[in-house]
Structures are given as C-alpha cells and as structure tokens.
Amino acid sequence: MKRSRRRARRHGFTLLEVLLVLAILVILGSTVGVFFARTQTTANRRAATVQINLLEQLMDQYRIDVGIYPASQQGMEALMTAPPELADPTRWAGPYTRKQIPPDPWQNMYQYELTSADTFRIWSFGPDGQDNTGDEVSNIPM
C-alpha cells in the first residue's frame, strides 16, 4: 500500500516575514513622526509670528498715546503698568492689553529692545530657548 504523501500545511508566518512587516511598520512610523514634528515646528513659528505682530500693534498704540516707544529697560511691562519715568504720565492710556502677555509657543517670554527712537525689536528665542542661534522669530529679520 502506498502511502499518500501529504504536504505539511504551513500555519502562521515565518520569522523572516514577521521581521519584514516590522521593518516596514518602523519605516512608516518614522516617516509619520518626522512629518508631525515638522508640522508642529511650523505651527509654533507661525503662532509666534502672529503673537509678535499683535505685540507690535500694542506698542504702536502705546507710542500714539505716550509719544515714544518704551525704553528697553521698561520692556513690554510698559503695556501693563505706566512706567514711573514718563514725562507726562497722564498720556499713558493703558493697560494696552486685558491679559498678561503670554509666553511664546516654547514657553519663553518674548524679548523687547528699543533699537532707535522709531524702531523696536520683539523676538522669541525660538525652539532652543537661546538667543543668537539662528532660530529666533522676530519682527525685524536679523
């Protein structure tokens, strides 16, 4: 009597197939992760730009009322409380914002510097939280 040979049926996956699927999933996950990280960085930079533009408008309103921009030492605090060294304190019509000035998207405070009588710079240190590293967001390109 001849035995009929039956081929053994494969059940499950081989180790090579499992490793291949895992490698594909890791590659896809990495690609998606990089995409989302890049998107978050872009969104944070745009949010900082919008906030800086709003702060510029507040500074312009301050200048219209007081006649000059706040000194660098006074900073943006001059928008919330009248600086004591104002020549005519009655011209200060603040506070110029109802809320505290929020930190930038990276949770650092915005910086302010009066560069001349007619210009000022407001900037964020950017994602690394350090000045002069090239990733700052500013109203004046440096």
DRENDO-123099 format. One record per residue: residue number from 1; residue in one letter; x, y, z of N, C-alpha, C in turn. Coordinates in pm, 1 decimal. Layout:
residues N
node pos NUM, code a, nc1 X, nc2 Y, nc3 Z, cac1 X, cac2 Y, cac3 Z, cc1 X, cc2 Y, cc3 Z
...
end
This chain:
residues 142
node pos 1, code m, nc1 80.6, nc2 -115.4, nc3 0.0, cac1 0.0, cac2 0.0, cac3 0.0, cc1 86.9, cc2 124.4, cc3 0.0
node pos 2, code k, nc1 52.0, nc2 207.9, nc3 -89.0, cac1 127.3, cac2 331.9, cac3 -98.1, cc1 69.2, cc2 434.6, cc3 -3.8
node pos 3, code r, nc1 160.0, nc2 491.1, nc3 59.3, cac1 115.6, cac2 599.7, cac3 145.0, cc1 104.6, cc2 727.3, cc3 61.7
node pos 4, code s, nc1 -1.6, nc2 792.5, nc3 80.2, cac1 -10.7, cac2 920.3, cac3 10.6, cc1 60.4, cc2 1025.1, cc3 94.9
node pos 5, code r, nc1 144.9, nc2 1087.0, nc3 27.0, cac1 220.8, cac2 1190.2, cac3 98.0, cc1 146.0, cc2 1322.1, cc3 91.6
node pos 6, code r, nc1 122.4, nc2 1365.7, nc3 205.6, cac1 57.8, cac2 1496.0, cac3 213.5, cc1 162.5, cc2 1597.6, cc3 254.8
node pos 7, code r, nc1 157.4, nc2 1701.7, nc3 188.3, cac1 248.1, cac2 1811.0, cac3 226.3, cc1 197.0, cc2 1873.3, cc3 354.6
node pos 8, code a, nc1 288.6, nc2 1903.0, nc3 438.1, cac1 250.4, cac2 1968.0, cac3 562.1, cc1 207.0, cc2 2111.1, cc3 531.0
node pos 9, code r, nc1 95.2, nc2 2145.9, nc3 586.2, cac1 47.1, cac2 2281.6, cac3 563.4, cc1 117.5, cc2 2377.5, cc3 656.2
node pos 10, code r, nc1 145.1, nc2 2490.7, nc3 600.8, cac1 208.5, cac2 2593.6, cac3 682.0, cc1 103.0, cc2 2664.0, cc3 764.1
node pos 11, code h, nc1 130.4, nc2 2683.2, nc3 888.4, cac1 42.7, cac2 2761.0, cac3 976.1, cc1 125.4, cc2 2875.1, cc3 1033.0
node pos 12, code g, nc1 74.1, nc2 2999.1, nc3 1026.4, cac1 146.0, cac2 3113.5, cac3 1080.8, cc1 243.7, cc2 3171.8, cc3 980.4
node pos 13, code f, nc1 332.8, nc2 3255.1, nc3 1032.1, cac1 429.0, cac2 3325.1, cac3 949.0, cc1 569.8, cc2 3282.6, cc3 987.1
node pos 14, code t, nc1 656.9, nc2 3294.7, nc3 891.8, cac1 797.4, cac2 3266.0, cac3 922.9, cc1 858.0, cc2 3387.9, cc3 992.1
node pos 15, code l, nc1 969.4, nc2 3367.1, nc3 1055.6, cac1 1038.3, cac2 3476.0, cac3 1123.7, cc1 1076.4, cc2 3586.4, cc3 1025.3
node pos 16, code l, nc1 1118.8, nc2 3549.6, nc3 907.2, cac1 1156.9, cac2 3647.1, cac3 805.9, cc1 1038.2, cc2 3735.4, cc3 767.6
node pos 17, code e, nc1 921.4, nc2 3677.4, nc3 751.4, cac1 803.0, cac2 3755.4, cac3 716.4, cc1 765.6, cc2 3852.8, cc3 828.2
node pos 18, code v, nc1 773.5, nc2 3806.8, nc3 950.9, cac1 741.4, cac2 3893.5, cac3 1063.8, cc1 840.0, cc2 4008.8, cc3 1071.9
node pos 19, code l, nc1 968.7, nc2 3981.8, nc3 1055.5, cac1 1069.1, cac2 4087.3, cac3 1060.7, cc1 1050.9, cc2 4187.8, cc3 947.3
node pos 20, code l, nc1 1015.2, nc2 4139.0, nc3 830.8, cac1 992.4, cac2 4227.4, cac3 717.0, cc1 874.6, cc2 4321.7, cc3 744.7
node pos 21, code v, nc1 765.2, nc2 4269.2, nc3 797.5, cac1 649.4, cac2 4351.8, cac3 829.5, cc1 685.9, cc2 4454.3, cc3 937.5
node pos 22, code l, nc1 760.6, nc2 4411.7, nc3 1039.6, cac1 803.3, cac2 4503.8, cac3 1144.1, cc1 892.0, cc2 4614.6, cc3 1088.6
node pos 23, code a, nc1 981.7, nc2 4582.1, nc3 999.1, cac1 1069.1, cac2 4682.6, cac3 938.9, cc1 987.1, cc2 4785.0, cc3 859.8
node pos 24, code i, nc1 888.2, nc2 4738.2, nc3 787.1, cac1 802.3, cac2 4829.2, cac3 710.2, cc1 724.4, cc2 4920.7, cc3 804.7
node pos 25, code l, nc1 672.7, nc2 4865.6, nc3 913.8, cac1 598.6, cac2 4947.2, cac3 1010.0, cc1 687.2, cc2 5051.3, cc3 1077.0
node pos 26, code v, nc1 810.0, nc2 5015.6, nc3 1109.8, cac1 902.5, cac2 5111.2, cac3 1170.4, cc1 934.1, cc2 5223.7, cc3 1073.4
node pos 27, code i, nc1 956.2, nc2 5191.5, nc3 948.5, cac1 984.9, cac2 5293.8, cac3 847.2, cc1 865.8, cc2 5387.8, cc3 831.2
node pos 28, code l, nc1 745.0, nc2 5332.6, nc3 823.4, cac1 625.8, cac2 5416.9, cac3 810.8, cc1 606.2, cc2 5503.9, cc3 935.7
node pos 29, code g, nc1 625.4, nc2 5445.8, nc3 1051.6, cac1 611.3, cac2 5521.8, cac3 1175.8, cc1 711.3, cc2 5635.2, cc3 1185.4
node pos 30, code s, nc1 833.2, nc2 5610.4, nc3 1144.5, cac1 935.7, cac2 5714.8, cac3 1147.2, cc1 900.3, cc2 5828.1, cc3 1052.6
node pos 31, code t, nc1 853.0, nc2 5794.9, nc3 936.3, cac1 815.5, cac2 5895.6, cac3 837.9, cc1 702.2, cc2 5982.1, cc3 890.8
node pos 32, code v, nc1 602.7, nc2 5919.6, nc3 948.8, cac1 489.7, cac2 5994.3, cac3 1003.9, cc1 536.2, cc2 6080.8, cc3 1121.1
node pos 33, code g, nc1 621.4, nc2 6027.9, nc3 1207.5, cac1 672.9, cac2 6104.0, cac3 1321.6, cc1 748.7, cc2 6227.6, cc3 1278.6
node pos 34, code v, nc1 833.8, nc2 6214.0, nc3 1177.7, cac1 909.9, cac2 6328.8, cac3 1126.9, cc1 815.0, cc2 6431.8, cc3 1066.4
node pos 35, code f, nc1 714.9, nc2 6385.7, nc3 994.8, cac1 617.1, cac2 6477.1, cac3 935.0, cc1 545.4, cc2 6557.8, cc3 1042.3
node pos 36, code f, nc1 498.6, nc2 6491.7, nc3 1147.9, cac1 427.5, cac2 6561.9, cac3 1254.5, cc1 519.6, cc2 6656.5, cc3 1331.1
node pos 37, code a, nc1 643.6, nc2 6618.2, nc3 1352.5, cac1 738.5, cac2 6706.3, cac3 1421.7, cc1 762.8, cc2 6832.3, cc3 1339.5
node pos 38, code r, nc1 778.1, nc2 6816.3, nc3 1209.2, cac1 799.1, cac2 6930.7, cac3 1121.0, cc1 675.1, cc2 7020.3, cc3 1118.9
node pos 39, code t, nc1 557.8, nc2 6958.6, nc3 1117.8, cac1 433.3, cac2 7034.8, cac3 1118.1, cc1 419.3, cc2 7113.7, cc3 1247.1
node pos 40, code q, nc1 454.6, nc2 7052.9, nc3 1361.2, cac1 446.1, cac2 7121.5, cac3 1490.2, cc1 541.8, cc2 7239.8, cc3 1495.6
node pos 41, code t, nc1 662.6, nc2 7223.0, nc3 1444.6, cac1 760.3, cac2 7332.6, cac3 1443.4, cc1 709.2, cc2 7448.7, cc3 1358.7
node pos 42, code t, nc1 653.3, nc2 7418.7, nc3 1242.8, cac1 598.1, cac2 7522.7, cac3 1155.9, cc1 481.8, cc2 7593.8, cc3 1223.9
node pos 43, code a, nc1 395.5, nc2 7519.5, nc3 1288.6, cac1 280.7, cac2 7579.7, cac3 1357.8, cc1 327.8, cc2 7670.6, cc3 1471.0
node pos 44, code n, nc1 429.0, nc2 7628.7, nc3 1545.8, cac1 481.2, cac2 7710.8, cac3 1655.4, cc1 542.7, cc2 7840.3, cc3 1602.7
node pos 45, code r, nc1 615.2, nc2 7831.7, nc3 1492.5, cac1 676.6, cac2 7951.8, cac3 1435.2, cc1 568.6, cc2 8049.3, cc3 1386.7
node pos 46, code r, nc1 463.7, nc2 7996.7, nc3 1325.7, cac1 353.8, cac2 8082.7, cac3 1279.0, cc1 282.1, cc2 8147.2, cc3 1397.2
node pos 47, code a, nc1 259.3, nc2 8070.5, nc3 1503.5, cac1 193.3, cac2 8125.7, cac3 1622.0, cc1 278.2, cc2 8237.2, cc3 1683.3
node pos 48, code a, nc1 408.9, nc2 8217.2, nc3 1689.6, cac1 497.6, cac2 8320.7, cac3 1744.1, cc1 492.9, cc2 8446.3, cc3 1657.2
node pos 49, code t, nc1 490.3, nc2 8429.8, nc3 1526.9, cac1 483.4, cac2 8544.2, cac3 1435.4, cc1 354.0, cc2 8622.8, cc3 1456.3
node pos 50, code v, nc1 243.2, nc2 8552.2, nc3 1471.8, cac1 114.2, cac2 8618.7, cac3 1494.8, cc1 116.8, cc2 8694.8, cc3 1626.9
node pos 51, code q, nc1 169.0, nc2 8632.8, nc3 1731.8, cac1 175.1, cac2 8699.9, cac3 1861.6, cc1 266.3, cc2 8822.4, cc3 1856.5
node pos 52, code i, nc1 378.2, nc2 8811.4, nc3 1787.7, cac1 469.3, cac2 8925.9, cac3 1775.1, cc1 401.2, cc2 9039.8, cc3 1700.3
node pos 53, code n, nc1 325.4, nc2 9008.1, nc3 1595.9, cac1 252.6, cac2 9112.2, cac3 1522.5, cc1 151.0, cc2 9182.3, cc3 1612.4
node pos 54, code l, nc1 83.8, nc2 9107.0, nc3 1698.0, cac1 -11.0, cac2 9167.8, cac3 1791.4, cc1 61.0, cc2 9256.8, cc3 1892.2
node pos 55, code l, nc1 176.4, nc2 9212.2, nc3 1940.5, cac1 254.1, cac2 9294.1, cac3 2033.7, cc1 303.5, cc2 9422.3, cc3 1966.6
node pos 56, code e, nc1 338.3, nc2 9413.8, nc3 1838.7, cac1 376.7, cac2 9534.0, cac3 1764.2, cc1 262.8, cc2 9635.7, cc3 1761.2
node pos 57, code q, nc1 141.1, nc2 9586.9, nc3 1738.3, cac1 25.7, cac2 9676.4, cac3 1735.0, cc1 4.0, cc2 9743.0, cc3 1870.5
node pos 58, code l, nc1 23.8, nc2 9668.4, nc3 1978.0, cac1 10.1, cac2 9726.1, cac3 2111.9, cc1 116.8, cc2 9833.3, cc3 2134.9
node pos 59, code m, nc1 238.8, nc2 9806.1, nc3 2088.9, cac1 346.4, cac2 9905.4, cac3 2103.2, cc1 316.3, cc2 10031.1, cc3 2022.3
node pos 60, code d, nc1 260.2, nc2 10013.2, nc3 1903.6, cac1 223.7, cac2 10129.2, cac3 1822.3, cc1 115.6, cc2 10212.6, cc3 1892.1
node pos 61, code q, nc1 18.8, nc2 10146.3, nc3 1954.6, cac1 -84.6, cac2 10219.0, cac3 2028.0, cc1 -23.3, cc2 10293.6, cc3 2146.3
node pos 62, code y, nc1 72.1, nc2 10231.3, nc3 2214.0, cac1 143.0, cac2 10296.9, cac3 2323.8, cc1 212.5, cc2 10423.4, cc3 2272.6
node pos 63, code r, nc1 278.3, nc2 10410.8, nc3 2158.2, cac1 350.0, cac2 10527.2, cac3 2102.7, cc1 253.9, cc2 10639.1, cc3 2064.5
node pos 64, code i, nc1 139.0, nc2 10603.5, nc3 2010.0, cac1 40.2, cac2 10705.8, cac3 1974.0, cc1 -1.7, cc2 10784.3, cc3 2098.2
node pos 65, code d, nc1 -22.3, nc2 10712.4, nc3 2208.0, cac1 -67.7, cac2 10778.5, cac3 2331.0, cc1 43.9, cc2 10854.5, cc3 2401.1
node pos 66, code v, nc1 158.9, nc2 10790.8, nc3 2419.4, cac1 265.8, cac2 10847.4, cac3 2501.6, cc1 360.2, cc2 10935.3, cc3 2420.4
node pos 67, code g, nc1 376.2, nc2 10904.6, nc3 2292.6, cac1 464.1, cac2 10984.2, cac3 2206.8, cc1 596.0, cc2 10916.2, cc3 2176.0
node pos 68, code i, nc1 632.2, nc2 10816.3, nc3 2252.7, cac1 755.8, cac2 10741.6, cac3 2228.4, cc1 729.7, cc2 10595.1, cc3 2261.6
node pos 69, code y, nc1 816.3, nc2 10508.3, nc3 2205.8, cac1 809.9, cac2 10366.8, cac3 2243.4, cc1 873.1, cc2 10349.1, cc3 2381.5
node pos 70, code p, nc1 835.9, nc2 10245.2, nc3 2452.8, cac1 900.1, cac2 10221.5, cac3 2583.3, cc1 1049.4, cc2 10195.3, cc3 2566.1
node pos 71, code a, nc1 1126.7, nc2 10233.3, nc3 2667.3, cac1 1270.2, cac2 10204.6, cac3 2666.1, cc1 1290.5, cc2 10054.1, cc3 2682.0
node pos 72, code s, nc1 1408.1, nc2 10008.9, nc3 2643.2, cac1 1438.2, cac2 9865.7, cac3 2653.8, cc1 1423.5, cc2 9815.8, cc3 2797.0
node pos 73, code q, nc1 1464.5, nc2 9898.5, nc3 2895.1, cac1 1455.7, cac2 9858.2, cac3 3034.8, cc1 1310.1, cc2 9842.8, cc3 3079.7
node pos 74, code q, nc1 1222.6, nc2 9927.1, nc3 3025.3, cac1 1080.8, cac2 9918.5, cac3 3060.8, cc1 1018.3, cc2 9794.1, cc3 3000.4
node pos 75, code g, nc1 1062.0, nc2 9762.1, nc3 2880.7, cac1 1012.9, cac2 9642.6, cac3 2813.4, cc1 863.8, cc2 9644.3, cc3 2789.5
node pos 76, code m, nc1 810.1, nc2 9527.5, nc3 2769.6, cac1 667.5, cac2 9516.3, cac3 2740.7, cc1 582.5, cc2 9531.3, cc3 2865.4
node pos 77, code e, nc1 646.3, nc2 9537.4, nc3 2980.7, cac1 573.6, cac2 9564.5, cac3 3104.3, cc1 507.8, cc2 9702.3, cc3 3098.7
node pos 78, code a, nc1 563.1, nc2 9792.6, nc3 3015.6, cac1 505.7, cac2 9926.1, cac3 2999.7, cc1 365.6, cc2 9921.2, cc3 2939.3
node pos 79, code l, nc1 331.2, nc2 9809.5, nc3 2876.7, cac1 196.6, cac2 9794.1, cac3 2822.5, cc1 95.1, cc2 9764.5, cc3 2932.5
node pos 80, code m, nc1 142.2, nc2 9710.1, nc3 3044.1, cac1 53.5, cac2 9670.2, cac3 3153.0, cc1 44.6, cc2 9776.0, cc3 3264.5
node pos 81, code t, nc1 159.6, nc2 9837.1, nc3 3296.0, cac1 162.9, cac2 9938.7, cac3 3401.8, cc1 240.9, cc2 10060.2, cc3 3351.7
node pos 82, code a, nc1 197.3, nc2 10176.8, nc3 3392.3, cac1 262.4, cac2 10300.9, cac3 3347.7, cc1 403.3, cc2 10308.4, cc3 3404.4
node pos 83, code p, nc1 502.9, nc2 10328.0, nc3 3319.7, cac1 639.3, cac2 10343.6, cac3 3370.8, cc1 649.7, cc2 10469.9, cc3 3455.5
node pos 84, code p, nc1 716.7, nc2 10464.0, nc3 3570.2, cac1 724.9, cac2 10581.5, cac3 3657.8, cc1 804.6, cc2 10696.6, cc3 3598.2
node pos 85, code e, nc1 891.3, nc2 10669.2, nc3 3501.6, cac1 976.4, cac2 10775.5, cac3 3447.5, cc1 916.0, cc2 10846.2, cc3 3325.4
node pos 86, code l, nc1 786.1, nc2 10831.1, nc3 3302.3, cac1 722.2, cac2 10901.2, cac3 3190.3, cc1 723.1, cc2 11051.6, cc3 3215.1
node pos 87, code a, nc1 749.0, nc2 11127.4, nc3 3109.3, cac1 750.0, cac2 11273.9, cac3 3120.2, cc1 610.5, cc2 11325.9, cc3 3155.6
node pos 88, code d, nc1 507.8, nc2 11268.2, nc3 3091.4, cac1 369.2, cac2 11308.3, cac3 3119.5, cc1 287.0, cc2 11181.1, cc3 3144.2
node pos 89, code p, nc1 276.9, nc2 11136.0, nc3 3268.7, cac1 207.0, cac2 11010.8, cac3 3299.0, cc1 58.8, cc2 11011.7, cc3 3262.1
node pos 90, code t, nc1 0.4, nc2 11129.5, nc3 3243.9, cac1 -142.2, cac2 11135.0, cac3 3210.7, cc1 -168.6, cc2 11088.3, cc3 3067.4
node pos 91, code r, nc1 -66.0, nc2 11083.4, nc3 2982.8, cac1 -83.5, cac2 11039.3, cac3 2844.1, cc1 -91.7, cc2 10887.8, cc3 2832.1
node pos 92, code w, nc1 -42.1, nc2 10816.6, nc3 2933.1, cac1 -48.4, cac2 10669.6, cac3 2930.7, cc1 -193.4, cc2 10628.4, cc3 2945.5
node pos 93, code a, nc1 -248.0, nc2 10557.8, nc3 2847.8, cac1 -390.3, cac2 10521.3, cac3 2846.3, cc1 -409.7, cc2 10371.0, cc3 2861.4
node pos 94, code g, nc1 -318.9, nc2 10307.2, nc3 2929.8, cac1 -323.2, cac2 10161.3, cac3 2942.7, cc1 -409.6, cc2 10115.5, cc3 3056.9
node pos 95, code p, nc1 -409.9, nc2 9990.1, nc3 3082.7, cac1 -326.8, cac2 9889.4, cac3 3017.5, cc1 -371.3, cc2 9865.6, cc3 2873.0
node pos 96, code y, nc1 -275.6, nc2 9832.9, nc3 2791.7, cac1 -299.6, cac2 9817.9, cac3 2648.3, cc1 -342.6, cc2 9676.9, cc3 2610.0
node pos 97, code t, nc1 -346.1, nc2 9589.2, nc3 2705.2, cac1 -398.1, cac2 9454.8, cac3 2683.5, cc1 -470.5, cc2 9412.8, cc3 2810.8
node pos 98, code r, nc1 -577.2, nc2 9336.6, nc3 2794.4, cac1 -655.8, cac2 9293.2, cac3 2910.4, cc1 -589.7, cc2 9176.2, cc3 2983.3
node pos 99, code k, nc1 -510.3, nc2 9099.8, nc3 2911.1, cac1 -448.2, cac2 8980.7, cac3 2968.7, cc1 -298.1, cc2 9000.5, cc3 2979.8
node pos 100, code q, nc1 -236.9, nc2 8918.7, nc3 3060.9, cac1 -91.0, cac2 8916.8, cac3 3067.5, cc1 -35.9, cc2 8876.1, cc3 2930.8
node pos 101, code i, nc1 80.7, nc2 8924.6, nc3 2897.3, cac1 143.6, cac2 8887.5, cac3 2771.2, cc1 185.5, cc2 8741.1, cc3 2782.9
node pos 102, code p, nc1 136.0, nc2 8658.0, nc3 2692.9, cac1 163.9, cac2 8514.5, cac3 2705.3, cc1 307.8, cc2 8482.5, cc3 2665.8
node pos 103, code p, nc1 358.5, nc2 8370.1, nc3 2711.9, cac1 490.1, cac2 8327.0, cac3 2665.3, cc1 480.5, cc2 8281.9, cc3 2519.8
node pos 104, code d, nc1 595.0, nc2 8267.6, nc3 2456.9, cac1 595.9, cac2 8219.1, cac3 2319.3, cc1 555.4, cc2 8070.9, cc3 2317.1
node pos 105, code p, nc1 537.8, nc2 8011.7, nc3 2200.1, cac1 495.6, cac2 7871.6, cac3 2193.1, cc1 591.6, cc2 7772.8, cc3 2260.2
node pos 106, code w, nc1 714.2, nc2 7815.7, nc3 2287.4, cac1 812.2, cac2 7728.8, cac3 2353.8, cc1 823.2, cc2 7761.6, cc3 2501.8
node pos 107, code q, nc1 726.7, nc2 7838.3, nc3 2551.9, cac1 713.7, cac2 7874.4, cac3 2694.2, cc1 825.5, cc2 7965.5, cc3 2744.9
node pos 108, code n, nc1 881.0, nc2 8049.2, nc3 2658.4, cac1 977.2, cac2 8151.8, cac3 2697.3, cc1 911.1, cc2 8287.9, cc3 2679.6
node pos 109, code m, nc1 954.9, nc2 8385.2, nc3 2756.9, cac1 897.3, cac2 8518.5, cac3 2744.6, cc1 951.1, cc2 8587.1, cc3 2617.5
node pos 110, code y, nc1 866.7, nc2 8667.7, nc3 2554.9, cac1 910.7, cac2 8746.0, cac3 2440.4, cc1 1009.1, cc2 8852.0, cc3 2488.2
node pos 111, code q, nc1 1101.6, nc2 8886.6, nc3 2402.9, cac1 1204.5, cac2 8985.4, cac3 2433.6, cc1 1172.1, cc2 9114.9, cc3 2360.0
node pos 112, code y, nc1 1211.3, nc2 9227.7, nc3 2420.3, cac1 1185.2, cac2 9358.7, cac3 2361.4, cc1 1311.3, cc2 9442.7, cc3 2371.8
node pos 113, code e, nc1 1339.8, nc2 9515.4, nc3 2262.3, cac1 1454.3, cac2 9606.3, cac3 2262.3, cc1 1420.6, cc2 9726.4, cc3 2175.3
node pos 114, code l, nc1 1440.9, nc2 9844.7, nc3 2229.7, cac1 1424.4, cac2 9967.4, cac3 2152.9, cc1 1555.2, cc2 9990.0, cc3 2077.8
node pos 115, code t, nc1 1551.8, nc2 9978.8, nc3 1944.9, cac1 1674.7, cac2 9988.5, cac3 1865.9, cc1 1705.1, cc2 10132.5, cc3 1823.1
node pos 116, code s, nc1 1602.3, nc2 10213.5, nc3 1807.4, cac1 1618.7, cac2 10357.5, cac3 1781.3, cc1 1489.1, cc2 10424.1, cc3 1826.5
node pos 117, code a, nc1 1480.2, nc2 10553.4, nc3 1813.2, cac1 1359.8, cac2 10623.2, cac3 1858.5, cc1 1235.2, cc2 10575.9, cc3 1783.6
node pos 118, code d, nc1 1253.9, nc2 10529.6, nc3 1659.0, cac1 1139.8, cac2 10491.4, cac3 1576.4, cc1 1124.4, cc2 10341.9, cc3 1554.5
node pos 119, code t, nc1 1217.5, nc2 10262.7, nc3 1598.9, cac1 1208.5, cac2 10118.2, cac3 1573.8, cc1 1238.6, cc2 10039.0, cc3 1701.6
node pos 120, code f, nc1 1177.0, nc2 9925.2, nc3 1706.4, cac1 1198.6, cac2 9834.0, cac3 1818.2, cc1 1198.7, cc2 9692.1, cc3 1763.9
node pos 121, code r, nc1 1250.4, nc2 9603.8, nc3 1842.8, cac1 1255.3, cac2 9462.8, cac3 1804.9, cc1 1185.8, cc2 9381.3, cc3 1912.8
node pos 122, code i, nc1 1093.3, nc2 9298.0, nc3 1870.8, cac1 1030.8, cac2 9199.7, cac3 1958.8, cc1 1065.8, cc2 9063.9, cc3 1900.4
node pos 123, code w, nc1 1114.7, nc2 8973.4, nc3 1983.5, cac1 1153.7, cac2 8843.5, cac3 1931.8, cc1 1134.9, cc2 8733.4, cc3 2033.7
node pos 124, code s, nc1 1129.7, nc2 8614.0, nc3 1979.2, cac1 1124.5, cac2 8491.3, cac3 2058.1, cc1 1256.5, cc2 8418.9, cc3 2036.4
node pos 125, code f, nc1 1306.2, nc2 8354.3, nc3 2140.8, cac1 1431.0, cac2 8279.8, cac3 2127.5, cc1 1416.2, cc2 8158.2, cc3 2036.7
node pos 126, code g, nc1 1294.9, nc2 8116.4, nc3 2008.2, cac1 1273.5, cac2 8002.2, cac3 1920.4, cc1 1275.9, cc2 7871.0, cc3 1996.0
node pos 127, code p, nc1 1279.1, nc2 7760.1, nc3 1922.1, cac1 1266.7, cac2 7627.9, cac3 1984.5, cc1 1378.1, cc2 7593.2, cc3 2082.4
node pos 128, code d, nc1 1498.6, nc2 7645.3, nc3 2061.4, cac1 1608.1, cac2 7607.0, cac3 2151.0, cc1 1615.5, cc2 7693.8, cc3 2276.1
node pos 129, code g, nc1 1537.0, nc2 7801.6, nc3 2282.5, cac1 1533.0, cac2 7885.3, cac3 2401.4, cc1 1657.1, cc2 7969.6, cc3 2423.8
node pos 130, code q, nc1 1741.0, nc2 7985.1, nc3 2320.1, cac1 1863.9, cac2 8062.3, cac3 2333.6, cc1 1869.3, cc2 8169.6, cc3 2225.6
node pos 131, code d, nc1 1929.5, nc2 8282.1, nc3 2262.0, cac1 1939.0, cac2 8394.5, cac3 2168.9, cc1 2058.2, cc2 8376.9, cc3 2074.4
node pos 132, code n, nc1 2047.5, nc2 8436.7, nc3 1957.4, cac1 2154.2, cac2 8439.4, cac3 1856.6, cc1 2199.2, cc2 8301.3, cc3 1811.2
node pos 133, code t, nc1 2102.8, nc2 8211.9, nc3 1792.9, cac1 2135.5, cac2 8078.9, cac3 1740.4, cc1 2076.0, cc2 8055.3, cc3 1602.1
node pos 134, code g, nc1 2008.2, nc2 8156.2, nc3 1548.3, cac1 1957.5, cac2 8146.3, cac3 1412.2, cc1 1814.9, cc2 8095.2, cc3 1400.7
node pos 135, code d, nc1 1753.5, nc2 8050.9, nc3 1510.3, cac1 1616.9, cac2 8001.8, cac3 1500.9, cc1 1515.3, cc2 8095.2, cc3 1566.6
node pos 136, code e, nc1 1556.8, nc2 8219.8, nc3 1592.4, cac1 1469.5, cac2 8316.1, cac3 1655.9, cc1 1357.4, cc2 8358.1, cc3 1561.3
node pos 137, code v, nc1 1246.7, nc2 8399.8, nc3 1619.6, cac1 1135.2, cac2 8456.0, cac3 1543.7, cc1 1126.2, cc2 8601.3, cc3 1586.4
node pos 138, code s, nc1 1131.2, nc2 8694.5, nc3 1489.6, cac1 1140.9, cac2 8836.8, cac3 1522.1, cc1 1056.6, cc2 8920.6, cc3 1427.6
node pos 139, code n, nc1 1022.0, nc2 9039.6, nc3 1473.3, cac1 952.9, cac2 9133.7, cac3 1384.8, cc1 1051.1, cc2 9202.0, cc3 1289.6
node pos 140, code i, nc1 1179.1, nc2 9197.1, nc3 1321.9, cac1 1283.2, cac2 9253.5, cac3 1235.0, cc1 1377.4, cc2 9139.6, cc3 1196.1
node pos 141, code p, nc1 1386.3, nc2 9105.8, nc3 1068.3, cac1 1477.3, cac2 8997.3, cac3 1028.8, cc1 1620.4, cc2 9033.7, cc3 1063.2
node pos 142, code m, nc1 1691.5, nc2 8938.4, nc3 1117.1, cac1 1832.0, cac2 8960.6, cac3 1154.0, cc1 1923.8, cc2 8885.4, cc3 1060.4
end
